Amino acid sequence: MKKVVAFLALTVGFTALQAQEKTERQADQYNKWSVELGGGFNKPERPLTEGYYTKNISPFTTDLGVRYMFNNKFGLKADFGYNSFKGNGDGSKDFDSKYYRVDLQAVANLGRIMNFETWTNTFGLLGHAGVGLGRLESDNLVGKDRVGNFIGGITGQIRLSNRVALTGDFSTILNASQDATFDGQAITNSNGFKGVLFNGTIGLNVYLGKHEKHADWTVISNNADVSDLENKVAELKAQVKTISEQKPTVIEKQISAPAAAAPDKDLIKNMINDKYFSVYFDFNKATPAETSTAALDVVLTYLKNNPSANVTLLGYADQVGKSDYNERLSLARANNVKTILEKAGIASSRISVDPKGADTTFAKDSEEARRLARRVTFILR
């Protein structure tokens, strides 16, 4: 019995330590840099001199940016933009103007903030806003008009690969202290954000770094995510304490009894069947997470010490995705755990798998619950 107590205490400590280490490492497991390039159309709303017009959707606009994400939700980017304005040729006087700007913007990964991963791994959404400087040039303007600006917008994303995403952006630019109209005519009383310009672009995000994924598409489990797991650890600790506090006479009787091993085996078997030892998986993965090593060791040790015992592996997925896909994923997870046990020396005839598909007992809209739903549990018999 003392060996059981020591074994359980070691398992508790090892499991909690691995969970903590995994949480601390997550911040370094994704890429943070990206380069953004887009091109498209613009519409200068105001100021324009009477008799000067552009097309409702006027070419052309280009934008080049470099972005750094502090984590998977917030970041910062510097970008350079160029706009060209010309008369629409349909009743408008001729003019040819250029607008250049450079901005520093805060970026929010709205896809992660709003938990897009609960329904898609392909589409993303970024919000951005910041300030910068601009310069307007025109064939009607003597010199250059320098302005301050505020820019804000929304960028939709379609992930093409872990390195590239297709983007569509809509931004609004407000110019302050603009002394000339977009067609190059001098104006007075230019204080405030009186210049308004709309941009729409299509482009690419190119992700840089050595890791598999970029922050835009990374789902992070923070310390709160393991709260349910920590509750299980607390229950294990309580059981260890209960066992260790048994009266010496009871423990001595169990040790000296002919079937002294039976209580030990029953205890381990019951804890395994009660799901205190489960193998967990990352989102959309069929390979066990590193933190599941201790649980696999417990089950493997029991099967080796009890050659007549058999085990059924119950595979589960979270509720994200279609039911047929989750069924296949839960089967793949159970089969991968079976393969590990077989390679460790357990005969295939002693192992059966039972794919359960999505586990509906866990809340779909909770990241913490979904993490616990992605697992394989064991039934010993």
Long-range contacts (C-beta under 8 A, 24 or more apart in sequence): 1-243, 1-246, 1-251, 1-254, 1-255, 1-263, 1-264, 2-251, 3-264, 4-243, 4-264, 4-267, 4-268, 5-240, 5-243, 5-244, 8-236, 8-239, 8-240, 8-243, 9-240, 11-236, 11-294, 11-298, 12-233, 12-236, 12-237, 12-240, 14-294, 15-229, 15-233, 15-291, 15-294, 15-295, 16-230, 16-233, 18-290, 18-291, 18-293, 18-294, 19-226, 19-229, 19-230, 19-291, 22-221, 22-289, 22-290, 22-291, 23-221, 23-222, 23-223, 23-225, 23-226, 26-220, 26-221, 27-71, 27-220, 29-211, 29-218, 30-72, 30-209, 30-211, 30-212, 30-213, 30-214, 30-215, 30-218, 31-207, 31-208, 31-209, 31-210, 31-211, 31-213, 31-214, 31-215, 32-68, 32-69, 32-70, 32-75, 32-209, 32-214, 32-215, 33-66, 33-67, 33-68, 33-207, 33-208, 33-209, 34-66, 34-67, 34-69, 34-205, 34-206, 34-207, 34-208, 34-214, 34-216, 35-64, 35-65, 35-66, 35-67, 35-205, 35-206, 35-208, 36-63, 36-64, 36-65, 36-66, 36-67, 36-77, 36-79, 36-167, 36-203, 36-204, 36-205, 36-206, 37-63, 37-64, 37-65, 37-203, 37-204, 37-206, 38-62, 38-63, 38-167, 38-169, 38-201, 38-202, 38-203, 38-204, 39-63, 39-201, 39-202, 39-203, 40-169, 40-199, 40-200, 40-201, 40-202, 40-203, 41-199, 41-200, 41-201, 42-83, 42-84, 42-85, 42-197, 42-198, 42-199, 42-200, 43-197, 43-198, 44-83, 44-85, 44-182, 44-196, 44-197, 44-198, 45-196, 45-197, 45-198, 46-194, 46-195, 46-196, 47-178, 47-181, 47-182, 47-187, 47-194, 47-195, 48-181, 48-182, 48-183, 49-181, 49-183, 49-185, 51-92, 51-93, 52-87, 52-92, 52-93, 52-95, 52-181, 52-183, 52-185, 53-87, 53-88, 53-90, 53-91, 53-92, 54-85, 54-86, 54-87, 54-88, 54-92, 54-182, 55-88, 57-200, 58-84, 58-85, 58-86, 58-88, 59-84, 60-84, 61-199, 61-200, 61-201, 62-201, 63-169, 63-199, 63-201, 63-203, 67-107, 67-205, 69-107, 69-109, 69-214, 69-215, 69-216, 71-215, 71-220, 72-109, 72-112, 72-215, 72-216, 72-218, 72-219, 72-220, 73-108, 73-109, 73-112, 73-113, 74-106, 74-107, 74-108, 74-109, 75-106, 75-107, 75-109, 75-215, 76-104, 76-105, 76-106, 76-107, 77-104, 77-105, 77-107, 77-128, 78-102, 78-103, 78-104, 78-105, 79-103, 79-105, 81-199, 83-197, 83-199, 85-182, 85-183, 87-183, 93-183, 95-138, 95-139, 95-140, 95-183, 95-184, 96-138, 96-139, 97-136, 97-137, 97-138, 97-139, 97-140, 97-141, 97-182, 97-183, 97-184, 98-136, 98-137, 98-138, 99-134, 99-135, 99-136, 99-137, 99-182, 99-197, 100-134, 100-135, 100-137, 101-132, 101-133, 101-134, 101-135, 101-149, 101-151, 101-173, 102-132, 102-133, 102-134, 103-130, 103-131, 103-132, 103-149, 103-151, 104-130, 104-131, 104-132, 105-129, 105-130, 105-151, 106-130, 109-215, 109-216, 110-154, 111-157, 111-216, 112-216, 112-218, 112-219, 115-365, 115-367, 117-219, 117-283, 117-320, 118-320, 118-364, 118-365, 118-370, 119-320, 121-159, 121-217, 121-284, 122-158, 122-159, 123-156, 123-157, 123-158, 123-159, 124-156, 124-157, 124-158, 124-159, 124-165, 124-216, 124-217, 125-154, 125-155, 125-156, 125-157, 126-154, 126-155, 126-157, 126-216, 127-152, 127-153, 127-154, 127-155, 128-152, 128-153, 128-154, 128-155, 128-171, 129-153, 134-173, 134-175, 136-178, 136-180, 136-182, 136-184, 138-180, 138-182, 138-183, 138-184, 139-184, 140-183, 140-184, 140-185, 141-180, 141-184, 141-185, 141-186, 145-178, 145-179, 145-180, 147-175, 147-176, 147-177, 147-178, 147-179, 147-195, 148-175, 148-176, 148-177, 149-173, 149-174, 149-175, 149-176, 149-195, 150-174, 150-176, 150-193, 153-199, 157-205, 157-216, 159-216, 159-217, 162-207, 162-212, 162-213, 162-214, 162-217, 163-206, 163-207, 164-204, 164-205, 164-206, 164-207, 165-204, 165-205, 165-207, 165-216, 166-202, 166-203, 166-204, 167-201, 167-202, 167-203, 167-204, 167-205, 168-200, 168-201, 168-202, 169-199, 169-200, 169-201, 169-202, 169-203, 170-198, 170-199, 170-200, 171-198, 171-199, 171-200, 171-201, 172-196, 172-197, 172-198, 172-199, 173-197, 173-198, 173-199, 219-283, 219-367, 221-367, 221-368, 221-371, 224-368, 225-367, 225-368, 225-371, 226-368, 226-371, 227-368, 228-368, 228-369, 228-372, 229-372, 232-276, 235-276, 236-271, 236-276, 239-271, 243-267, 265-302, 265-305, 265-306, 268-298, 268-302, 269-302, 269-309, 269-380, 272-298, 272-299, 272-302, 272-378, 272-380, 273-378, 273-379, 273-380, 275-377, 277-378, 278-375, 278-376, 278-377, 278-378, 279-333, 279-337, 279-375, 279-376, 279-377, 280-371, 280-372, 280-374, 280-375, 281-333, 281-374, 281-375, 281-376, 282-374, 283-318, 283-320, 283-370, 283-374, 284-321, 284-329, 285-374, 286-329, 286-332, 286-333, 286-336, 287-336, 288-333, 288-336, 288-337, 288-340, 288-376, 296-337, 296-340, 296-341, 299-341, 299-378, 299-380, 300-341, 300-344, 300-346, 302-380, 303-341, 303-346, 303-350, 304-345, 304-346, 309-350, 309-380, 309-381, 310-350, 310-351, 310-352, 310-380, 310-381, 311-341, 311-346, 311-350, 311-351, 311-352, 311-378, 311-379, 311-380, 311-381, 312-351, 312-352, 312-353, 312-354, 312-378, 312-379, 312-381, 313-337, 313-338, 313-351, 313-352, 313-353, 313-354, 313-376, 313-377, 313-378, 314-354, 314-356, 314-376, 314-377, 314-378, 314-379, 315-353, 315-354, 315-355, 315-356, 315-376, 316-356, 316-357, 316-358, 316-359, 316-373, 316-374, 316-375, 316-376, 316-377, 317-357, 317-358, 317-359, 317-373, 317-374, 318-358, 318-359, 318-362, 318-364, 318-369, 318-370, 318-371, 318-373, 318-374, 319-358, 319-359, 319-360, 319-362, 319-364, 319-370, 319-373, 320-364, 320-370, 321-358, 323-357, 323-358, 326-357, 326-358, 327-355, 327-357, 328-355, 330-355, 330-356, 330-357, 330-358, 331-355, 333-374, 333-375, 333-376, 334-376, 337-376
